[in-house]
Amino acid sequence: MPIRYIQYNEIDKSKWDHCITNASNGLIYGYSYYLDAMAGNWGALILDDYKAVMPLTWKKKYGFHYLYQPFFAASLGVFGNNITADLLNDFLHAVPGKFKFWDIYLNHGNHFSLPDFKLYERMNYVLPLNKPYEELYSSFRDNIKRNIKKAIQLNCTFRSDISIKEIIALAQQQSEHFSPISDKHYDHFEKLYDYLHSQKKAISYGVYASNNELIASSAFFFSHKRAYYILVGNHPNGRTIGASHALINNFIKDNAGRDLLLDFEGSDIRNIAFFYSSFGATEEKFTGIKLNRLPFWAKWFKK
């Protein structure tokens, strides 16, 4: 059967999620419940009987349909087994023509050079945790080790399973001047977190100053032998005392020796990339694609 496009109400979610679970490049963002939570609208490209799938997350503006990347979904693209450049190329050709503008990120299993589409490279950082903690710690850069010790010396305390509302509040406070993430998206994320936490697939971490102020926090999701560093909330008071360094260190310590990959979810920003790599994390490249087929008089649409 050819690759076919189906609308949301035609998707067999049981078959869809089975494909995501068993895909060699499967990621938590591809599950139907995740897309339901974080994407306003989505349809799908399906190969055969859900042998491979590609979610198409879309919006409509000024009468134009366009593909976009939902918040808290670092990458999507084609999921399945034995993905090749030719198959990815075929999937992209199968995107319906009504989607005149694309701005999406494809997963690490879609990292190819294609004959008909220009992909650009993005960077993620991952850290395998399947070693004893002492061995993992020995790979930290000296500045990470110094900051961890500083947090301990200043009597910072660590707690797990803190309120997700506290983390969201810090994240909003941290990003209110530059982030387009709305209260609605944070509300959707909170419900998604609560669902995953009830399934024992999410946990929250926090670091508190000596005055009991929350100064570093994060939510982690789990799937496909990955722990996703999914939402970070840091207080300015924690920047100079190693709070975020201590938080990540505690997560690594708690999960050392497990067959688990700590997925930092990026970044292309140099300073953040250096921070992640300082824990011994290595590059995991993925791709993005931008495509503009809008009529000439509407090229301003997504500028």
PECOR-V552134 format. One record per residue. N is the residue number from 0. RES is the residue in one small letter. OMEGA is omega in whole degrees, 0 to 359 (* if undefined). Layout:
N_RES_OMEGA, N_RES_OMEGA
//
This chain:
0_m_178, 1_p_172, 2_i_183, 3_r_176, 4_y_174, 5_i_179, 6_q_188, 7_y_185, 8_n_177, 9_e_185, 10_i_172, 11_d_188, 12_k_177, 13_s_178, 14_k_179, 15_w_183, 16_d_175, 17_h_178, 18_c_181, 19_i_181, 20_t_187, 21_n_179, 22_a_178, 23_s_179, 24_n_182, 25_g_178, 26_l_183, 27_i_184, 28_y_184, 29_g_181, 30_y_182, 31_s_181, 32_y_180, 33_y_179, 34_l_177, 35_d_183, 36_a_192, 37_m_179, 38_a_179, 39_g_178, 40_n_173, 41_w_172, 42_g_187, 43_a_165, 44_l_185, 45_i_173, 46_l_180, 47_d_180, 48_d_179, 49_y_175, 50_k_173, 51_a_185, 52_v_174, 53_m_175, 54_p_176, 55_l_181, 56_t_191, 57_w_172, 58_k_178, 59_k_182, 60_k_180, 61_y_178, 62_g_181, 63_f_171, 64_h_178, 65_y_179, 66_l_182, 67_y_179, 68_q_180, 69_p_174, 70_f_178, 71_f_173, 72_a_191, 73_a_180, 74_s_178, 75_l_179, 76_g_183, 77_v_178, 78_f_178, 79_g_178, 80_n_179, 81_n_177, 82_i_179, 83_t_177, 84_a_180, 85_d_180, 86_l_178, 87_l_178, 88_n_179, 89_d_178, 90_f_182, 91_l_175, 92_h_183, 93_a_177, 94_v_183, 95_p_183, 96_g_180, 97_k_178, 98_f_188, 99_k_182, 100_f_179, 101_w_170, 102_d_189, 103_i_178, 104_y_179, 105_l_188, 106_n_185, 107_h_177, 108_g_178, 109_n_184, 110_h_183, 111_f_165, 112_s_187, 113_l_180, 114_p_189, 115_d_182, 116_f_179, 117_k_176, 118_l_175, 119_y_189, 120_e_173, 121_r_188, 122_m_170, 123_n_175, 124_y_183, 125_v_181, 126_l_175, 127_p_183, 128_l_187, 129_n_177, 130_k_175, 131_p_182, 132_y_183, 133_e_179, 134_e_177, 135_l_181, 136_y_182, 137_s_179, 138_s_177, 139_f_173, 140_r_184, 141_d_182, 142_n_176, 143_i_180, 144_k_179, 145_r_181, 146_n_176, 147_i_179, 148_k_179, 149_k_180, 150_a_179, 151_i_181, 152_q_180, 153_l_174, 154_n_171, 155_c_179, 156_t_184, 157_f_176, 158_r_174, 159_s_182, 160_d_174, 161_i_183, 162_s_177, 163_i_178, 164_k_178, 165_e_181, 166_i_179, 167_i_179, 168_a_178, 169_l_180, 170_a_179, 171_q_180, 172_q_183, 173_q_190, 174_s_188, 175_e_184, 176_h_184, 177_f_185, 178_s_177, 179_p_182, 180_i_184, 181_s_176, 182_d_180, 183_k_181, 184_h_176, 185_y_177, 186_d_178, 187_h_179, 188_f_180, 189_e_178, 190_k_177, 191_l_178, 192_y_181, 193_d_178, 194_y_182, 195_l_178, 196_h_178, 197_s_178, 198_q_184, 199_k_179, 200_k_178, 201_a_177, 202_i_179, 203_s_180, 204_y_177, 205_g_173, 206_v_184, 207_y_176, 208_a_182, 209_s_177, 210_n_178, 211_n_176, 212_e_177, 213_l_185, 214_i_175, 215_a_182, 216_s_177, 217_s_169, 218_a_178, 219_f_172, 220_f_181, 221_f_169, 222_s_175, 223_h_180, 224_k_175, 225_r_169, 226_a_186, 227_y_177, 228_y_203, 229_i_181, 230_l_184, 231_v_174, 232_g_182, 233_n_177, 234_h_178, 235_p_181, 236_n_182, 237_g_187, 238_r_186, 239_t_183, 240_i_173, 241_g_185, 242_a_181, 243_s_176, 244_h_181, 245_a_180, 246_l_180, 247_i_178, 248_n_180, 249_n_178, 250_f_179, 251_i_180, 252_k_182, 253_d_186, 254_n_180, 255_a_179, 256_g_179, 257_r_174, 258_d_190, 259_l_179, 260_l_175, 261_l_185, 262_d_183, 263_f_178, 264_e_177, 265_g_34, 266_s_174, 267_d_178, 268_i_192, 269_r_184, 270_n_179, 271_i_177, 272_a_179, 273_f_179, 274_f_181, 275_y_181, 276_s_181, 277_s_174, 278_f_182, 279_g_180, 280_a_181, 281_t_184, 282_e_168, 283_e_187, 284_k_171, 285_f_188, 286_t_173, 287_g_176, 288_i_172, 289_k_181, 290_l_183, 291_n_177, 292_r_178, 293_l_174, 294_p_188, 295_f_184, 296_w_181, 297_a_183, 298_k_179, 299_w_190, 300_f_183, 301_k_178, 302_k_*
//
